[in-house]
Amino acid sequence: MASGSSVARRALTDPSPEGIKPAVLEGPFDVKQLLHLDEALSGAEREGGGLHYSVYVGPLHDPVRGAAEALHDRLKDPDRSVLIAVSPEQRQLEIVTGKLAQEKIPDRSAALVVFSMEAAFGAGQLAGGIITGLRMLAETAANA
């Protein structure tokens, strides 16, 4: 699985034949939102306590937590990684932290991030909720 940062960059830089939209632009985000997500991911990587951050938006099979953990396990360095997995259609959100990441972002802190993200999602702000979550997770890790 690619991190959200590389997905956003790829969508904006890959040339495509005229009249054909890249598949990623058919998703829930417009170009401006993708740019903001990319910026938030880059900031989290830069200032987030030496951890790696990824975002997955899409369907999660049952059990949802198990699906999110399986995605996390496929990351390049899962022990130092944090995954935000969101399935808007299923109304599901999971934050998965690796072994070393959990030392900097304990479950209680991640639960507070989930509450903040859910509030934004409830207001119709999918991208804004993810950006808020990334910033809160990175800040928590940086201050650990």
SULJOFEN-V243693 format. One record per residue. N is the residue number from 1. PHI is phi in radians with two decimals (* if undefined). NEAR is the number of other ideal C-beta (glycine too) atoms within 12 Angstrom. Layout:
n->N phi->PHI near->NEAR
n->N phi->PHI near->NEAR
//
This chain:
n->1 phi->* near->25
n->2 phi->-1.44 near->20
n->3 phi->-1.22 near->33
n->4 phi->-1.03 near->43
n->5 phi->-1.06 near->28
n->6 phi->-1.24 near->26
n->7 phi->-1.12 near->28
n->8 phi->-1.11 near->36
n->9 phi->-1.11 near->22
n->10 phi->-1.08 near->20
n->11 phi->-1.13 near->28
n->12 phi->-1.59 near->24
n->13 phi->-1.98 near->16
n->14 phi->-1.23 near->17
n->15 phi->-1.26 near->10
n->16 phi->-2.34 near->15
n->17 phi->-0.98 near->8
n->18 phi->-0.98 near->6
n->19 phi->1.48 near->5
n->20 phi->-1.96 near->11
n->21 phi->-1.50 near->15
n->22 phi->-1.02 near->21
n->23 phi->-0.98 near->13
n->24 phi->-1.09 near->28
n->25 phi->-1.31 near->21
n->26 phi->-1.50 near->11
n->27 phi->-1.41 near->27
n->28 phi->-1.37 near->23
n->29 phi->-2.01 near->32
n->30 phi->-1.58 near->19
n->31 phi->-1.07 near->20
n->32 phi->-1.08 near->16
n->33 phi->-1.13 near->28
n->34 phi->-1.08 near->33
n->35 phi->-1.10 near->21
n->36 phi->-1.16 near->28
n->37 phi->-1.12 near->44
n->38 phi->-1.07 near->33
n->39 phi->-1.10 near->24
n->40 phi->-1.15 near->36
n->41 phi->-1.13 near->38
n->42 phi->-1.10 near->25
n->43 phi->-1.12 near->22
n->44 phi->-1.11 near->41
n->45 phi->-1.07 near->30
n->46 phi->-1.26 near->20
n->47 phi->-2.04 near->21
n->48 phi->-1.66 near->33
n->49 phi->1.21 near->27
n->50 phi->1.33 near->24
n->51 phi->-1.70 near->37
n->52 phi->-1.88 near->36
n->53 phi->-2.09 near->50
n->54 phi->-2.40 near->45
n->55 phi->-2.28 near->49
n->56 phi->-2.14 near->37
n->57 phi->-2.18 near->36
n->58 phi->2.84 near->25
n->59 phi->-1.19 near->19
n->60 phi->-2.20 near->29
n->61 phi->-1.25 near->17
n->62 phi->-1.38 near->12
n->63 phi->-1.25 near->13
n->64 phi->-1.05 near->23
n->65 phi->-1.06 near->20
n->66 phi->-1.09 near->17
n->67 phi->-1.13 near->26
n->68 phi->-1.14 near->36
n->69 phi->-1.13 near->24
n->70 phi->-1.12 near->21
n->71 phi->-1.09 near->34
n->72 phi->-1.06 near->36
n->73 phi->-1.11 near->20
n->74 phi->-1.51 near->21
n->75 phi->-1.21 near->31
n->76 phi->-1.03 near->17
n->77 phi->-2.32 near->22
n->78 phi->-1.02 near->25
n->79 phi->-1.09 near->21
n->80 phi->-1.81 near->27
n->81 phi->-1.96 near->39
n->82 phi->-2.20 near->48
n->83 phi->-2.06 near->46
n->84 phi->-1.78 near->46
n->85 phi->-1.98 near->39
n->86 phi->-2.20 near->41
n->87 phi->-2.08 near->25
n->88 phi->-1.01 near->26
n->89 phi->-1.17 near->13
n->90 phi->-1.54 near->19
n->91 phi->1.02 near->15
n->92 phi->-2.16 near->28
n->93 phi->-2.48 near->35
n->94 phi->-2.35 near->34
n->95 phi->-2.01 near->44
n->96 phi->-2.04 near->39
n->97 phi->-2.03 near->40
n->98 phi->-1.33 near->29
n->99 phi->-0.97 near->18
n->100 phi->-1.31 near->20
n->101 phi->-1.13 near->36
n->102 phi->-1.16 near->27
n->103 phi->-1.14 near->20
n->104 phi->-1.65 near->29
n->105 phi->-2.26 near->41
n->106 phi->-1.17 near->18
n->107 phi->-0.95 near->16
n->108 phi->-1.11 near->14
n->109 phi->-1.16 near->28
n->110 phi->-1.10 near->29
n->111 phi->-1.12 near->21
n->112 phi->-1.15 near->21
n->113 phi->-1.12 near->36
n->114 phi->-1.02 near->29
n->115 phi->-1.05 near->20
n->116 phi->-1.13 near->30
n->117 phi->-1.14 near->35
n->118 phi->-1.08 near->25
n->119 phi->-1.10 near->19
n->120 phi->-1.15 near->25
n->121 phi->-1.07 near->28
n->122 phi->-1.09 near->16
n->123 phi->-1.59 near->14
n->124 phi->1.44 near->12
n->125 phi->-1.88 near->22
n->126 phi->-1.09 near->32
n->127 phi->-1.10 near->36
n->128 phi->-1.07 near->24
n->129 phi->-1.15 near->36
n->130 phi->-1.16 near->44
n->131 phi->-1.09 near->38
n->132 phi->-1.04 near->30
n->133 phi->-1.07 near->47
n->134 phi->-1.05 near->45
n->135 phi->-1.12 near->31
n->136 phi->-1.16 near->34
n->137 phi->-1.12 near->47
n->138 phi->-1.11 near->34
n->139 phi->-1.13 near->26
n->140 phi->-1.04 near->34
n->141 phi->-1.14 near->35
n->142 phi->-1.16 near->21
n->143 phi->-1.58 near->14
n->144 phi->-1.35 near->20
//
